[in-house]
Amino acid sequence: MPMQANEIEELIRESFPNAEITVQGDDGVHMAAQVIDESFRGKNRVQQQRAVYAALKGKMDGPSGELHALALTTKAPE
């Protein structure tokens, strides 16, 4: 079953409660998210994105994952 934007945001928010999170997309399969969080400061982009993917708790794993594609933008607040 495809995931909705609010479900993705809730999963990310569990790991990043103070983040500014925006999730877009309406097909439930190909989505985009922007996560801005202080915990990303000093981490490279790969480390930041791995942390967000870990927050999704396997929802993108393999061909049977609920979320097929997530265009992800991460950064620390300016």
C-alpha positions, 0 to 999 in steps of 0.5 A: 500500500502506498504511503501518504505524505503525512505518514512519511512526515510522522516517521521522520518526525519520530527521529527528528522532533524539532526538524522543519519537514516538508513532504510533497508528492501525491501518488504515494510512491514517488515523493520528495522531502526536505528535512532541516535539522540542527543534528545535521550540522557538521555531517556530510550529505550522505550521513544526513540522508542515511539518518533520514532513511533510517527513520523510515524504518525499512519502508523503502527496502527492496521491491516490496517497500511501501515507498518506491522513491524519495527525493531527499534534501537535508541540511542544517538550519542557516 
